[in-house]
């Protein structure tokens, strides 16, 4: 018997599953994300047409989902558009406490970013 790969959940399936797993009603999740209940309902059934990125990011935070993954499922392509994390933080927050740097380093390691880089790679610009 031939195995078929499991399809990647859609944007709507992803947020509905996460919302239900978190035990949140449509109204509660929408309220926490700062969107309307009817908009969230439309999103959950994949009636999505260019959702506002800020709303998608807020919903990702409420549902504890990877914001980049959720944004991509909603139609945005952001991974290649983001600046390198460490140079950005170093330039914007030079006085960041060591504990915060350690926490950020753990996050960037989790998502495959090298926190030990001392600067941008050739061809990269610091923002």
C-alpha positions in Angstrom: 0.0 0.0 0.0 1.4 3.4 -1.0 1.7 6.0 1.8 0.4 9.5 1.0 2.1 12.5 2.7 0.0 14.3 5.2 -1.1 17.6 3.8 0.1 20.8 5.6 -2.8 22.3 7.5 -4.2 25.5 6.0 -4.2 28.8 7.8 -7.8 28.3 8.9 -7.2 24.7 10.1 -4.0 25.8 12.0 -5.7 28.6 13.9 -8.9 26.7 14.6 -6.9 23.7 16.0 -4.7 26.0 18.1 -7.7 28.0 19.4 -9.6 24.9 20.4 -6.4 23.3 22.0 -6.0 26.5 24.1 -9.6 26.2 25.2 -10.5 29.7 23.8 -13.9 30.6 22.3 -14.0 32.5 19.0 -15.0 35.6 21.0 -12.2 35.3 23.5 -9.4 34.6 20.9 -10.7 37.4 18.7 -10.8 39.8 21.6 -7.3 39.0 22.8 -6.0 39.4 19.2 -7.8 42.7 18.7 -9.9 41.4 15.8 -13.6 40.8 15.4 -15.2 37.5 16.1 -16.7 37.4 12.6 -13.2 38.0 11.0 -11.7 35.1 13.0 -14.6 32.9 12.0 -13.9 33.7 8.3 -10.2 33.0 8.8 -11.0 29.6 10.4 -12.9 28.5 7.4 -10.2 29.8 5.0 -12.2 32.7 3.7 -9.0 34.7 3.8 -8.0 37.4 1.3 -4.9 39.3 2.3 -5.3 39.3 6.0 -3.7 42.3 7.7 -0.2 41.1 8.9 -0.4 42.8 12.3 -3.6 41.0 13.1 -2.1 37.7 12.0 0.9 38.4 14.3 -1.3 39.2 17.2 -3.3 36.1 16.7 -0.2 34.0 16.6 0.9 35.4 19.9 -2.5 34.7 21.5 -2.5 31.1 20.2 1.2 30.6 20.9 1.9 29.8 17.3 5.1 30.5 15.3 4.4 33.9 13.8 6.4 33.4 10.7 4.7 30.1 10.0 1.3 31.5 10.5 2.1 34.5 8.4 3.3 32.2 5.6 0.1 30.1 5.8 -1.9 33.3 5.4 -0.1 34.2 2.2 2.9 36.2 3.3 6.5 35.3 2.4 8.6 36.7 5.2 11.5 34.4 6.0 13.8 35.8 3.4 12.7 39.4 4.0 13.8 39.5 7.7 17.1 41.0 8.8 19.6 38.8 10.7 18.6 38.7 14.4 21.8 39.3 16.3 23.1 42.3 14.2 19.7 43.9 14.4 19.5 43.5 18.2 23.0 44.6 18.7 22.4 47.8 16.7 19.0 48.6 18.2 19.6 47.5 21.8 23.3 47.9 22.7 22.6 47.9 26.4 20.5 44.7 26.4 21.1 42.8 29.7 23.1 39.5 29.5 20.1 37.5 30.7 18.0 38.9 27.8 20.8 38.0 25.3 20.8 34.5 26.7 17.1 34.2 26.3 17.2 35.5 22.7 20.1 33.1 21.9 18.0 30.2 23.1 15.2 31.3 20.8 17.3 31.8 17.7 19.0 28.4 18.3 15.6 26.8 18.4 14.7 28.3 15.0 18.1 27.6 13.4 19.7 31.0 13.6 23.4 31.2 14.6 23.5 33.4 17.7 27.3 33.4 17.8 27.7 35.4 14.6 29.5 38.6 15.3 28.2 40.5 12.3 26.4 40.2 9.0 27.6 37.6 6.5 29.2 38.9 3.3 26.4 40.6 1.4 24.2 41.2 4.4 23.4 44.7 5.7 22.7 45.6 9.3 19.5 47.4 9.8 
